[in-house]
Amino acid sequence: MSNFVYQRPEDLYPVQQKEPVAGVCSACGAEELARYPVLSEGGWFMVVKCQVCLHSESREKWNRLGHIVLHTDTIPHHDDPPERTPR
């Protein structure tokens, strides 16, 4: 079976699923917050945004390629080099 065989989408346009979040917008006071991924100049972010005024309540770095997760992205890495013991 080929990895390139996909079912034709039923929807005419792509639809991003948004997860409702409990809370109140700090900008407009609306109680319509949703969590979903967005792509911006800094890469992919998982955001919680007000659906009335689009104010971002939170914004956290997400997967490097968005919905595509490479195996190499799951390998733990350390930003700092390992500590060396003095001789």
PDB file of N, CA, C and O in Angstrom:
ATOM      1  N   MET A   1       0.844  -1.184   0.000  1.00  0.00           N
ATOM      2  CA  MET A   1       0.000   0.000   0.000  1.00  0.00           C
ATOM      3  C   MET A   1       0.884   1.241   0.000  1.00  0.00           C
ATOM      4  O   MET A   1       1.877   1.301   0.726  1.00  0.00           O
ATOM      5  N   SER A   2       0.539   2.192  -0.782  1.00  0.00           N
ATOM      6  CA  SER A   2       1.318   3.423  -0.906  1.00  0.00           C
ATOM      7  C   SER A   2       0.991   4.394   0.220  1.00  0.00           C
ATOM      8  O   SER A   2      -0.146   4.457   0.686  1.00  0.00           O
ATOM      9  N   ASN A   3       1.988   5.146   0.651  1.00  0.00           N
ATOM     10  CA  ASN A   3       1.762   6.198   1.650  1.00  0.00           C
ATOM     11  C   ASN A   3       1.091   7.409   1.042  1.00  0.00           C
ATOM     12  O   ASN A   3       0.686   8.323   1.760  1.00  0.00           O
ATOM     13  N   PHE A   4       0.970   7.427  -0.269  1.00  0.00           N
ATOM     14  CA  PHE A   4       0.424   8.592  -0.943  1.00  0.00           C
ATOM     15  C   PHE A   4      -1.027   8.401  -1.374  1.00  0.00           C
ATOM     16  O   PHE A   4      -1.532   9.162  -2.199  1.00  0.00           O
ATOM     17  N   VAL A   5      -1.695   7.399  -0.828  1.00  0.00           N
ATOM     18  CA  VAL A   5      -3.094   7.159  -1.148  1.00  0.00           C
ATOM     19  C   VAL A   5      -3.945   7.777  -0.037  1.00  0.00           C
ATOM     20  O   VAL A   5      -3.889   7.339   1.113  1.00  0.00           O
ATOM     21  N   TYR A   6      -4.722   8.780  -0.382  1.00  0.00           N
ATOM     22  CA  TYR A   6      -5.574   9.471   0.579  1.00  0.00           C
ATOM     23  C   TYR A   6      -7.001   9.493   0.047  1.00  0.00           C
ATOM     24  O   TYR A   6      -7.228   9.526  -1.163  1.00  0.00           O
ATOM     25  N   GLN A   7      -7.935   9.475   0.948  1.00  0.00           N
ATOM     26  CA  GLN A   7      -9.334   9.620   0.560  1.00  0.00           C
ATOM     27  C   GLN A   7      -9.599  11.070   0.175  1.00  0.00           C
ATOM     28  O   GLN A   7      -9.030  11.985   0.770  1.00  0.00           O
ATOM     29  N   ARG A   8     -10.448  11.282  -0.803  1.00  0.00           N
ATOM     30  CA  ARG A   8     -10.808  12.635  -1.214  1.00  0.00           C
ATOM     31  C   ARG A   8     -11.633  13.274  -0.097  1.00  0.00           C
ATOM     32  O   ARG A   8     -12.575  12.657   0.398  1.00  0.00           O
ATOM     33  N   PRO A   9     -11.293  14.502   0.307  1.00  0.00           N
ATOM     34  CA  PRO A   9     -12.045  15.154   1.379  1.00  0.00           C
ATOM     35  C   PRO A   9     -13.498  15.401   0.971  1.00  0.00           C
ATOM     36  O   PRO A   9     -13.795  15.669  -0.192  1.00  0.00           O
ATOM     37  N   GLU A  10     -14.384  15.305   1.943  1.00  0.00           N
ATOM     38  CA  GLU A  10     -15.806  15.584   1.721  1.00  0.00           C
ATOM     39  C   GLU A  10     -16.062  17.089   1.688  1.00  0.00           C
ATOM     40  O   GLU A  10     -16.919  17.561   0.942  1.00  0.00           O
ATOM     41  N   ASP A  11     -15.311  17.846   2.506  1.00  0.00           N
ATOM     42  CA  ASP A  11     -15.514  19.294   2.601  1.00  0.00           C
ATOM     43  C   ASP A  11     -14.934  20.007   1.386  1.00  0.00           C
ATOM     44  O   ASP A  11     -13.935  19.574   0.812  1.00  0.00           O
ATOM     45  N   LEU A  12     -15.575  21.104   1.007  1.00  0.00           N
ATOM     46  CA  LEU A  12     -15.091  21.888  -0.111  1.00  0.00           C
ATOM     47  C   LEU A  12     -13.802  22.630   0.259  1.00  0.00           C
ATOM     48  O   LEU A  12     -12.900  22.767  -0.567  1.00  0.00           O
ATOM     49  N   TYR A  13     -13.723  23.108   1.514  1.00  0.00           N
ATOM     50  CA  TYR A  13     -12.554  23.840   2.000  1.00  0.00           C
ATOM     51  C   TYR A  13     -12.029  23.171   3.266  1.00  0.00           C
ATOM     52  O   TYR A  13     -12.796  22.523   3.978  1.00  0.00           O
ATOM     53  N   PRO A  14     -10.739  23.315   3.558  1.00  0.00           N
ATOM     54  CA  PRO A  14     -10.207  22.744   4.799  1.00  0.00           C
ATOM     55  C   PRO A  14     -10.844  23.412   6.018  1.00  0.00           C
ATOM     56  O   PRO A  14     -11.122  24.611   6.010  1.00  0.00           O
ATOM     57  N   VAL A  15     -11.066  22.624   7.050  1.00  0.00           N
ATOM     58  CA  VAL A  15     -11.687  23.130   8.269  1.00  0.00           C
ATOM     59  C   VAL A  15     -10.754  22.842   9.434  1.00  0.00           C
ATOM     60  O   VAL A  15     -10.363  21.694   9.645  1.00  0.00           O
ATOM     61  N   GLN A  16     -10.396  23.869  10.190  1.00  0.00           N
ATOM     62  CA  GLN A  16      -9.555  23.695  11.369  1.00  0.00           C
ATOM     63  C   GLN A  16     -10.452  23.472  12.580  1.00  0.00           C
ATOM     64  O   GLN A  16     -11.294  24.310  12.902  1.00  0.00           O
ATOM     65  N   GLN A  17     -10.266  22.339  13.247  1.00  0.00           N
ATOM     66  CA  GLN A  17     -11.035  22.059  14.449  1.00  0.00           C
ATOM     67  C   GLN A  17     -10.527  22.953  15.577  1.00  0.00           C
ATOM     68  O   GLN A  17      -9.324  23.032  15.823  1.00  0.00           O
ATOM     69  N   LYS A  18     -11.444  23.618  16.252  1.00  0.00           N
ATOM     70  CA  LYS A  18     -11.095  24.502  17.369  1.00  0.00           C
ATOM     71  C   LYS A  18     -11.690  23.923  18.643  1.00  0.00           C
ATOM     72  O   LYS A  18     -12.873  23.586  18.697  1.00  0.00           O
ATOM     73  N   GLU A  19     -10.840  23.814  19.681  1.00  0.00           N
ATOM     74  CA  GLU A  19     -11.256  23.261  20.957  1.00  0.00           C
ATOM     75  C   GLU A  19     -11.746  24.396  21.862  1.00  0.00           C
ATOM     76  O   GLU A  19     -10.974  25.303  22.172  1.00  0.00           O
ATOM     77  N   PRO A  20     -13.009  24.364  22.289  1.00  0.00           N
ATOM     78  CA  PRO A  20     -13.509  25.418  23.188  1.00  0.00           C
ATOM     79  C   PRO A  20     -12.742  25.416  24.508  1.00  0.00           C
ATOM     80  O   PRO A  20     -12.400  24.358  25.036  1.00  0.00           O
ATOM     81  N   VAL A  21     -12.476  26.614  25.034  1.00  0.00           N
ATOM     82  CA  VAL A  21     -11.744  26.770  26.284  1.00  0.00           C
ATOM     83  C   VAL A  21     -12.589  27.632  27.220  1.00  0.00           C
ATOM     84  O   VAL A  21     -13.114  28.671  26.819  1.00  0.00           O
ATOM     85  N   ALA A  22     -12.713  27.193  28.463  1.00  0.00           N
ATOM     86  CA  ALA A  22     -13.460  27.973  29.450  1.00  0.00           C
ATOM     87  C   ALA A  22     -12.651  29.199  29.845  1.00  0.00           C
ATOM     88  O   ALA A  22     -11.434  29.115  30.009  1.00  0.00           O
ATOM     89  N   GLY A  23     -13.316  30.330  29.997  1.00  0.00           N
ATOM     90  CA  GLY A  23     -12.638  31.547  30.412  1.00  0.00           C
ATOM     91  C   GLY A  23     -13.249  32.768  29.774  1.00  0.00           C
ATOM     92  O   GLY A  23     -14.199  32.686  28.995  1.00  0.00           O
ATOM     93  N   VAL A  24     -12.675  33.909  30.126  1.00  0.00           N
ATOM     94  CA  VAL A  24     -13.159  35.199  29.643  1.00  0.00           C
ATOM     95  C   VAL A  24     -12.009  35.935  28.972  1.00  0.00           C
ATOM     96  O   VAL A  24     -10.884  35.928  29.472  1.00  0.00           O
ATOM     97  N   CYS A  25     -12.288  36.564  27.851  1.00  0.00           N
ATOM     98  CA  CYS A  25     -11.278  37.340  27.135  1.00  0.00           C
ATOM     99  C   CYS A  25     -10.868  38.545  27.963  1.00  0.00           C
ATOM    100  O   CYS A  25     -11.716  39.287  28.460  1.00  0.00           O
ATOM    101  N   SER A  26      -9.563  38.736  28.108  1.00  0.00           N
ATOM    102  CA  SER A  26      -9.076  39.871  28.901  1.00  0.00           C
ATOM    103  C   SER A  26      -9.195  41.190  28.135  1.00  0.00           C
ATOM    104  O   SER A  26      -9.068  42.259  28.731  1.00  0.00           O
ATOM    105  N   ALA A  27      -9.434  41.127  26.830  1.00  0.00           N
ATOM    106  CA  ALA A  27      -9.546  42.355  26.030  1.00  0.00           C
ATOM    107  C   ALA A  27     -10.988  42.844  25.903  1.00  0.00           C
ATOM    108  O   ALA A  27     -11.256  44.033  26.074  1.00  0.00           O
ATOM    109  N   CYS A  28     -11.923  41.929  25.602  1.00  0.00           N
ATOM    110  CA  CYS A  28     -13.304  42.376  25.349  1.00  0.00           C
ATOM    111  C   CYS A  28     -14.320  41.803  26.326  1.00  0.00           C
ATOM    112  O   CYS A  28     -15.468  42.247  26.336  1.00  0.00           O
ATOM    113  N   GLY A  29     -13.932  40.827  27.150  1.00  0.00           N
ATOM    114  CA  GLY A  29     -14.841  40.253  28.141  1.00  0.00           C
ATOM    115  C   GLY A  29     -15.731  39.137  27.616  1.00  0.00           C
ATOM    116  O   GLY A  29     -16.559  38.618  28.366  1.00  0.00           O
ATOM    117  N   ALA A  30     -15.588  38.751  26.350  1.00  0.00           N
ATOM    118  CA  ALA A  30     -16.418  37.680  25.784  1.00  0.00           C
ATOM    119  C   ALA A  30     -16.008  36.332  26.373  1.00  0.00           C
ATOM    120  O   ALA A  30     -14.856  36.134  26.759  1.00  0.00           O
ATOM    121  N   GLU A  31     -16.964  35.413  26.435  1.00  0.00           N
ATOM    122  CA  GLU A  31     -16.705  34.075  26.955  1.00  0.00           C
ATOM    123  C   GLU A  31     -16.606  33.069  25.826  1.00  0.00           C
ATOM    124  O   GLU A  31     -17.119  31.956  25.938  1.00  0.00           O
ATOM    125  N   GLU A  32     -15.951  33.449  24.740  1.00  0.00           N
ATOM    126  CA  GLU A  32     -15.806  32.581  23.568  1.00  0.00           C
ATOM    127  C   GLU A  32     -14.336  32.393  23.231  1.00  0.00           C
ATOM    128  O   GLU A  32     -13.837  32.970  22.265  1.00  0.00           O
ATOM    129  N   LEU A  33     -13.637  31.583  24.030  1.00  0.00           N
ATOM    130  CA  LEU A  33     -12.230  31.291  23.788  1.00  0.00           C
ATOM    131  C   LEU A  33     -12.102  29.928  23.113  1.00  0.00           C
ATOM    132  O   LEU A  33     -12.880  29.015  23.388  1.00  0.00           O
ATOM    133  N   ALA A  34     -11.113  29.798  22.228  1.00  0.00           N
ATOM    134  CA  ALA A  34     -10.863  28.532  21.540  1.00  0.00           C
ATOM    135  C   ALA A  34      -9.367  28.317  21.407  1.00  0.00           C
ATOM    136  O   ALA A  34      -8.592  29.265  21.281  1.00  0.00           O
ATOM    137  N   ARG A  35      -8.974  27.037  21.439  1.00  0.00           N
ATOM    138  CA  ARG A  35      -7.567  26.649  21.322  1.00  0.00           C
ATOM    139  C   ARG A  35      -7.376  25.956  19.977  1.00  0.00           C
ATOM    140  O   ARG A  35      -8.122  25.043  19.626  1.00  0.00           O
ATOM    141  N   TYR A  36      -6.349  26.409  19.216  1.00  0.00           N
ATOM    142  CA  TYR A  36      -6.065  25.816  17.910  1.00  0.00           C
ATOM    143  C   TYR A  36      -4.686  26.252  17.427  1.00  0.00           C
ATOM    144  O   TYR A  36      -4.149  27.251  17.906  1.00  0.00           O
ATOM    145  N   PRO A  37      -4.101  25.501  16.469  1.00  0.00           N
ATOM    146  CA  PRO A  37      -2.771  25.844  15.953  1.00  0.00           C
ATOM    147  C   PRO A  37      -2.846  26.958  14.914  1.00  0.00           C
ATOM    148  O   PRO A  37      -3.800  27.040  14.140  1.00  0.00           O
ATOM    149  N   VAL A  38      -1.819  27.819  14.907  1.00  0.00           N
ATOM    150  CA  VAL A  38      -1.706  28.866  13.888  1.00  0.00           C
ATOM    151  C   VAL A  38      -0.262  28.907  13.385  1.00  0.00           C
ATOM    152  O   VAL A  38       0.672  28.568  14.112  1.00  0.00           O
ATOM    153  N   LEU A  39      -0.100  29.324  12.144  1.00  0.00           N
ATOM    154  CA  LEU A  39       1.222  29.496  11.550  1.00  0.00           C
ATOM    155  C   LEU A  39       1.475  30.983  11.402  1.00  0.00           C
ATOM    156  O   LEU A  39       0.681  31.698  10.790  1.00  0.00           O
ATOM    157  N   SER A  40       2.593  31.453  11.969  1.00  0.00           N
ATOM    158  CA  SER A  40       2.941  32.865  11.862  1.00  0.00           C
ATOM    159  C   SER A  40       4.403  32.999  11.465  1.00  0.00           C
ATOM    160  O   SER A  40       5.052  32.008  11.130  1.00  0.00           O
ATOM    161  N   GLU A  41       4.916  34.207  11.500  1.00  0.00           N
ATOM    162  CA  GLU A  41       6.296  34.452  11.079  1.00  0.00           C
ATOM    163  C   GLU A  41       7.316  33.699  11.926  1.00  0.00           C
ATOM    164  O   GLU A  41       8.440  33.476  11.476  1.00  0.00           O
ATOM    165  N   GLY A  42       6.946  33.302  13.145  1.00  0.00           N
ATOM    166  CA  GLY A  42       7.860  32.585  14.030  1.00  0.00           C
ATOM    167  C   GLY A  42       7.702  31.076  13.983  1.00  0.00           C
ATOM    168  O   GLY A  42       8.357  30.371  14.750  1.00  0.00           O
ATOM    169  N   GLY A  43       6.848  30.560  13.104  1.00  0.00           N
ATOM    170  CA  GLY A  43       6.594  29.128  13.018  1.00  0.00           C
ATOM    171  C   GLY A  43       5.198  28.794  13.516  1.00  0.00           C
ATOM    172  O   GLY A  43       4.320  29.655  13.557  1.00  0.00           O
ATOM    173  N   TRP A  44       5.001  27.528  13.898  1.00  0.00           N
ATOM    174  CA  TRP A  44       3.703  27.067  14.383  1.00  0.00           C
ATOM    175  C   TRP A  44       3.564  27.336  15.870  1.00  0.00           C
ATOM    176  O   TRP A  44       4.504  27.135  16.639  1.00  0.00           O
ATOM    177  N   PHE A  45       2.385  27.791  16.268  1.00  0.00           N
ATOM    178  CA  PHE A  45       2.062  28.056  17.669  1.00  0.00           C
ATOM    179  C   PHE A  45       0.703  27.457  17.986  1.00  0.00           C
ATOM    180  O   PHE A  45      -0.180  27.420  17.129  1.00  0.00           O
ATOM    181  N   MET A  46       0.533  26.984  19.225  1.00  0.00           N
ATOM    182  CA  MET A  46      -0.776  26.581  19.720  1.00  0.00           C
ATOM    183  C   MET A  46      -1.280  27.778  20.522  1.00  0.00           C
ATOM    184  O   MET A  46      -0.651  28.186  21.498  1.00  0.00           O
ATOM    185  N   VAL A  47      -2.410  28.335  20.108  1.00  0.00           N
ATOM    186  CA  VAL A  47      -2.911  29.561  20.721  1.00  0.00           C
ATOM    187  C   VAL A  47      -4.278  29.354  21.341  1.00  0.00           C
ATOM    188  O   VAL A  47      -5.022  28.449  20.962  1.00  0.00           O
ATOM    189  N   VAL A  48      -4.594  30.206  22.298  1.00  0.00           N
ATOM    190  CA  VAL A  48      -5.957  30.343  22.808  1.00  0.00           C
ATOM    191  C   VAL A  48      -6.355  31.753  22.452  1.00  0.00           C
ATOM    192  O   VAL A  48      -5.764  32.719  22.934  1.00  0.00           O
ATOM    193  N   LYS A  49      -7.378  31.873  21.590  1.00  0.00           N
ATOM    194  CA  LYS A  49      -7.797  33.180  21.083  1.00  0.00           C
ATOM    195  C   LYS A  49      -9.277  33.401  21.349  1.00  0.00           C
ATOM    196  O   LYS A  49     -10.076  32.464  21.361  1.00  0.00           O
ATOM    197  N   CYS A  50      -9.616  34.659  21.560  1.00  0.00           N
ATOM    198  CA  CYS A  50     -11.016  35.063  21.657  1.00  0.00           C
ATOM    199  C   CYS A  50     -11.612  34.988  20.249  1.00  0.00           C
ATOM    200  O   CYS A  50     -11.018  35.495  19.298  1.00  0.00           O
ATOM    201  N   GLN A  51     -12.769  34.365  20.113  1.00  0.00           N
ATOM    202  CA  GLN A  51     -13.395  34.224  18.809  1.00  0.00           C
ATOM    203  C   GLN A  51     -14.209  35.445  18.410  1.00  0.00           C
ATOM    204  O   GLN A  51     -14.730  35.510  17.297  1.00  0.00           O
ATOM    205  N   VAL A  52     -14.320  36.423  19.323  1.00  0.00           N
ATOM    206  CA  VAL A  52     -15.034  37.661  19.019  1.00  0.00           C
ATOM    207  C   VAL A  52     -14.067  38.730  18.506  1.00  0.00           C
ATOM    208  O   VAL A  52     -14.287  39.310  17.442  1.00  0.00           O
ATOM    209  N   CYS A  53     -12.984  38.992  19.271  1.00  0.00           N
ATOM    210  CA  CYS A  53     -12.054  40.068  18.902  1.00  0.00           C
ATOM    211  C   CYS A  53     -10.690  39.550  18.417  1.00  0.00           C
ATOM    212  O   CYS A  53      -9.842  40.341  18.005  1.00  0.00           O
ATOM    213  N   LEU A  54     -10.473  38.213  18.466  1.00  0.00           N
ATOM    214  CA  LEU A  54      -9.231  37.553  18.046  1.00  0.00           C
ATOM    215  C   LEU A  54      -8.003  37.914  18.887  1.00  0.00           C
ATOM    216  O   LEU A  54      -6.869  37.759  18.433  1.00  0.00           O
ATOM    217  N   HIS A  55      -8.232  38.395  20.109  1.00  0.00           N
ATOM    218  CA  HIS A  55      -7.132  38.658  21.043  1.00  0.00           C
ATOM    219  C   HIS A  55      -6.523  37.317  21.465  1.00  0.00           C
ATOM    220  O   HIS A  55      -7.259  36.374  21.757  1.00  0.00           O
ATOM    221  N   SER A  56      -5.190  37.222  21.502  1.00  0.00           N
ATOM    222  CA  SER A  56      -4.504  36.001  21.935  1.00  0.00           C
ATOM    223  C   SER A  56      -4.352  35.992  23.445  1.00  0.00           C
ATOM    224  O   SER A  56      -3.680  36.854  24.012  1.00  0.00           O
ATOM    225  N   GLU A  57      -4.972  35.024  24.092  1.00  0.00           N
ATOM    226  CA  GLU A  57      -4.831  34.865  25.539  1.00  0.00           C
ATOM    227  C   GLU A  57      -3.551  34.119  25.873  1.00  0.00           C
ATOM    228  O   GLU A  57      -2.907  34.417  26.879  1.00  0.00           O
ATOM    229  N   SER A  58      -3.173  33.148  25.038  1.00  0.00           N
ATOM    230  CA  SER A  58      -1.899  32.450  25.226  1.00  0.00           C
ATOM    231  C   SER A  58      -1.371  32.012  23.867  1.00  0.00           C
ATOM    232  O   SER A  58      -2.122  31.860  22.904  1.00  0.00           O
ATOM    233  N   ARG A  59      -0.047  31.814  23.818  1.00  0.00           N
ATOM    234  CA  ARG A  59       0.617  31.459  22.565  1.00  0.00           C
ATOM    235  C   ARG A  59       1.878  30.682  22.923  1.00  0.00           C
ATOM    236  O   ARG A  59       2.821  31.241  23.483  1.00  0.00           O
ATOM    237  N   GLU A  60       1.891  29.386  22.596  1.00  0.00           N
ATOM    238  CA  GLU A  60       3.020  28.520  22.922  1.00  0.00           C
ATOM    239  C   GLU A  60       3.563  27.874  21.654  1.00  0.00           C
ATOM    240  O   GLU A  60       2.800  27.515  20.757  1.00  0.00           O
ATOM    241  N   LYS A  61       4.896  27.726  21.581  1.00  0.00           N
ATOM    242  CA  LYS A  61       5.517  27.058  20.442  1.00  0.00           C
ATOM    243  C   LYS A  61       4.904  25.678  20.279  1.00  0.00           C
ATOM    244  O   LYS A  61       4.633  24.988  21.262  1.00  0.00           O
ATOM    245  N   TRP A  62       4.683  25.273  19.011  1.00  0.00           N
ATOM    246  CA  TRP A  62       4.082  23.983  18.715  1.00  0.00           C
ATOM    247  C   TRP A  62       5.052  23.172  17.869  1.00  0.00           C
ATOM    248  O   TRP A  62       6.243  23.486  17.847  1.00  0.00           O
ATOM    249  N   ASN A  63       4.595  22.161  17.187  1.00  0.00           N
ATOM    250  CA  ASN A  63       5.447  21.320  16.349  1.00  0.00           C
ATOM    251  C   ASN A  63       6.116  22.129  15.248  1.00  0.00           C
ATOM    252  O   ASN A  63       5.531  23.063  14.700  1.00  0.00           O
ATOM    253  N   ARG A  64       7.336  21.758  14.939  1.00  0.00           N
ATOM    254  CA  ARG A  64       8.130  22.473  13.941  1.00  0.00           C
ATOM    255  C   ARG A  64       7.431  22.530  12.583  1.00  0.00           C
ATOM    256  O   ARG A  64       7.486  23.555  11.903  1.00  0.00           O
ATOM    257  N   LEU A  65       6.775  21.438  12.181  1.00  0.00           N
ATOM    258  CA  LEU A  65       6.099  21.386  10.888  1.00  0.00           C
ATOM    259  C   LEU A  65       4.572  21.350  11.048  1.00  0.00           C
ATOM    260  O   LEU A  65       3.868  20.862  10.163  1.00  0.00           O
ATOM    261  N   GLY A  66       4.078  21.850  12.140  1.00  0.00           N
ATOM    262  CA  GLY A  66       2.636  21.893  12.350  1.00  0.00           C
ATOM    263  C   GLY A  66       2.069  20.519  12.633  1.00  0.00           C
ATOM    264  O   GLY A  66       2.480  19.863  13.590  1.00  0.00           O
ATOM    265  N   HIS A  67       1.124  20.073  11.808  1.00  0.00           N
ATOM    266  CA  HIS A  67       0.454  18.799  12.026  1.00  0.00           C
ATOM    267  C   HIS A  67       1.339  17.610  11.712  1.00  0.00           C
ATOM    268  O   HIS A  67       1.004  16.484  12.077  1.00  0.00           O
ATOM    269  N   ILE A  68       2.467  17.832  11.040  1.00  0.00           N
ATOM    270  CA  ILE A  68       3.393  16.751  10.695  1.00  0.00           C
ATOM    271  C   ILE A  68       4.441  16.646  11.800  1.00  0.00           C
ATOM    272  O   ILE A  68       5.145  17.611  12.096  1.00  0.00           O
ATOM    273  N   VAL A  69       4.533  15.467  12.404  1.00  0.00           N
ATOM    274  CA  VAL A  69       5.518  15.243  13.463  1.00  0.00           C
ATOM    275  C   VAL A  69       6.532  14.234  12.957  1.00  0.00           C
ATOM    276  O   VAL A  69       6.192  13.079  12.699  1.00  0.00           O
ATOM    277  N   LEU A  70       7.771  14.667  12.814  1.00  0.00           N
ATOM    278  CA  LEU A  70       8.855  13.786  12.395  1.00  0.00           C
ATOM    279  C   LEU A  70       9.354  12.974  13.579  1.00  0.00           C
ATOM    280  O   LEU A  70       9.259  13.417  14.724  1.00  0.00           O
ATOM    281  N   HIS A  71       9.881  11.795  13.310  1.00  0.00           N
ATOM    282  CA  HIS A  71      10.429  10.970  14.383  1.00  0.00           C
ATOM    283  C   HIS A  71      11.563  11.699  15.112  1.00  0.00           C
ATOM    284  O   HIS A  71      11.697  11.584  16.331  1.00  0.00           O
ATOM    285  N   THR A  72      12.364  12.435  14.374  1.00  0.00           N
ATOM    286  CA  THR A  72      13.477  13.150  14.994  1.00  0.00           C
ATOM    287  C   THR A  72      12.997  14.230  15.969  1.00  0.00           C
ATOM    288  O   THR A  72      13.735  14.618  16.875  1.00  0.00           O
ATOM    289  N   ASP A  73      11.765  14.713  15.788  1.00  0.00           N
ATOM    290  CA  ASP A  73      11.230  15.715  16.718  1.00  0.00           C
ATOM    291  C   ASP A  73      10.819  15.103  18.050  1.00  0.00           C
ATOM    292  O   ASP A  73      10.613  15.830  19.022  1.00  0.00           O
ATOM    293  N   THR A  74      10.697  13.776  18.112  1.00  0.00           N
ATOM    294  CA  THR A  74      10.281  13.119  19.353  1.00  0.00           C
ATOM    295  C   THR A  74      11.468  12.708  20.220  1.00  0.00           C
ATOM    296  O   THR A  74      11.284  12.289  21.363  1.00  0.00           O
ATOM    297  N   ILE A  75      12.675  12.823  19.688  1.00  0.00           N
ATOM    298  CA  ILE A  75      13.870  12.458  20.442  1.00  0.00           C
ATOM    299  C   ILE A  75      14.204  13.587  21.413  1.00  0.00           C
ATOM    300  O   ILE A  75      14.340  14.737  20.996  1.00  0.00           O
ATOM    301  N   PRO A  76      14.337  13.273  22.707  1.00  0.00           N
ATOM    302  CA  PRO A  76      14.671  14.331  23.667  1.00  0.00           C
ATOM    303  C   PRO A  76      16.038  14.943  23.351  1.00  0.00           C
ATOM    304  O   PRO A  76      16.967  14.238  22.958  1.00  0.00           O
ATOM    305  N   HIS A  77      16.144  16.228  23.522  1.00  0.00           N
ATOM    306  CA  HIS A  77      17.426  16.898  23.308  1.00  0.00           C
ATOM    307  C   HIS A  77      17.678  17.853  24.470  1.00  0.00           C
ATOM    308  O   HIS A  77      16.756  18.271  25.170  1.00  0.00           O
ATOM    309  N   HIS A  78      18.926  18.178  24.650  1.00  0.00           N
ATOM    310  CA  HIS A  78      19.310  19.096  25.723  1.00  0.00           C
ATOM    311  C   HIS A  78      19.981  20.306  25.091  1.00  0.00           C
ATOM    312  O   HIS A  78      20.855  20.171  24.235  1.00  0.00           O
ATOM    313  N   ASP A  79      19.568  21.473  25.519  1.00  0.00           N
ATOM    314  CA  ASP A  79      20.144  22.699  24.977  1.00  0.00           C
ATOM    315  C   ASP A  79      21.564  22.926  25.486  1.00  0.00           C
ATOM    316  O   ASP A  79      22.391  23.524  24.798  1.00  0.00           O
ATOM    317  N   ASP A  80      21.833  22.450  26.681  1.00  0.00           N
ATOM    318  CA  ASP A  80      23.156  22.655  27.275  1.00  0.00           C
ATOM    319  C   ASP A  80      24.022  21.415  27.048  1.00  0.00           C
ATOM    320  O   ASP A  80      23.523  20.291  27.095  1.00  0.00           O
ATOM    321  N   PRO A  81      25.318  21.618  26.803  1.00  0.00           N
ATOM    322  CA  PRO A  81      26.220  20.449  26.681  1.00  0.00           C
ATOM    323  C   PRO A  81      26.324  19.748  28.030  1.00  0.00           C
ATOM    324  O   PRO A  81      26.118  20.375  29.070  1.00  0.00           O
ATOM    325  N   PRO A  82      26.644  18.449  28.026  1.00  0.00           N
ATOM    326  CA  PRO A  82      26.765  17.733  29.296  1.00  0.00           C
ATOM    327  C   PRO A  82      27.886  18.317  30.151  1.00  0.00           C
ATOM    328  O   PRO A  82      28.918  18.758  29.646  1.00  0.00           O
ATOM    329  N   GLU A  83      27.651  18.305  31.452  1.00  0.00           N
ATOM    330  CA  GLU A  83      28.664  18.839  32.378  1.00  0.00           C
ATOM    331  C   GLU A  83      29.837  17.862  32.448  1.00  0.00           C
ATOM    332  O   GLU A  83      29.653  16.645  32.433  1.00  0.00           O
ATOM    333  N   ARG A  84      31.029  18.416  32.524  1.00  0.00           N
ATOM    334  CA  ARG A  84      32.224  17.583  32.636  1.00  0.00           C
ATOM    335  C   ARG A  84      32.721  17.650  34.080  1.00  0.00           C
ATOM    336  O   ARG A  84      32.703  18.703  34.718  1.00  0.00           O
ATOM    337  N   THR A  85      33.154  16.524  34.559  1.00  0.00           N
ATOM    338  CA  THR A  85      33.720  16.511  35.905  1.00  0.00           C
ATOM    339  C   THR A  85      35.185  16.912  35.831  1.00  0.00           C
ATOM    340  O   THR A  85      35.914  16.426  34.967  1.00  0.00           O
ATOM    341  N   PRO A  86      35.627  17.790  36.721  1.00  0.00           N
ATOM    342  CA  PRO A  86      37.041  18.203  36.695  1.00  0.00           C
ATOM    343  C   PRO A  86      37.974  17.040  37.036  1.00  0.00           C
ATOM    344  O   PRO A  86      37.624  16.154  37.816  1.00  0.00           O
ATOM    345  N   ARG A  87      39.166  17.062  36.435  1.00  0.00           N
ATOM    346  CA  ARG A  87      40.145  16.001  36.693  1.00  0.00           C
ATOM    347  C   ARG A  87      41.031  16.352  37.825  1.00  0.00           C
ATOM    348  O   ARG A  87      41.916  15.573  38.181  1.00  0.00           O
TER     349      ARG A  87
END
